[in-house]
Amino acid sequence: MTLFHLFLLAIIQGVTEFLPVSSSGHLILLPALTSLDDQGLVIDVAVHVGTLFAVCWYFRADVALALRGIPELLRFRIETRAGFLAFCLVVATMPVVIVGLIFKLFGVMEMMRSIAVIGWAMIIFGIVLYLTDRFGAETERAEGWTLKHALYLGLWQAVALIPGTSRSGIVISGARALGYARHDAAKISMLMSIPTIIASGTLMGFDVVRVADWQAAREGAIAALISFFAAWAALVFMMKLLRTVSFTPYVIYRLALGSVLLFVAYT
């Protein structure tokens, strides 16, 4: 794989992972719309690892808090805010893990890797994002996240297994529907991404180990580093922008891209 191809993949993954525009959809589209080869599992895992480190570093205070709560989970006794945050993240991750395993066992994901599916998902869930953002209240804060809301948003997150949906976008939509302020909705979405990326990366990692390739490992390390910086920049940009701007620019992008993809798919 050329350095340019690696750079392109890492930038796409890094920039789109946390923006509500679907990173998986863009990665599927790259080989589908160009002459470039599919990147394969090693690079997929690598760019996800890069984005994982980026979000962990950006929200390092919240991550440290959740890590302090893990011993409470292991003792089955939630006594502090740290333990409750860790528990909420586990509950929010379970739906996507369960549905993801079912999809993998029955090959559903491969069936949905098409330009038409991505195009429709871009448009439909872009409209969902617009409506929830436009009419959602701003009365809830991330610090008041409840277990009920964690499960609710976990179910929304499972919908992101449809290529083109956007994991961050669908969780933000669900959070805005619950009345979370834009910045807080994005923060919850980012925190929920951490165990989700770990779970998906671990699942893909088993496949990577079976086909160990040192050349691919070196390429993966480069891709992970680039995706880390790209994801960090995207996070800084979005979280600052959300203090003054709505999600409408992302909605417009989704509608435009979705329309182009449907035109390509059906002509």
ABEGO torsion letter per residue (X at the ends): XBAAAAAAAAAAAAAAAABBAEAAAAAAAAAAABABBBAEAAAAAAAAAAAAAAAAAAAAAAAAAAAAAAAAAAAGBBABAAAAAAAAAAAAAAAAAAAAAAAAAAGAAAAABBAAAAAAAAAAAAAAAAAAAAABBBABBAAABBAAAAAAAAAAAAAAABBGAEAAAAAAAAAAAAGBBAAAAAAAAAAAAAAAAAAAAAAAAAAAAAABBAAAAAAAAAAAAAAAAAAAAAAAAAAAAAAABBAAAAAAAAAAAAAAAAAAAAX
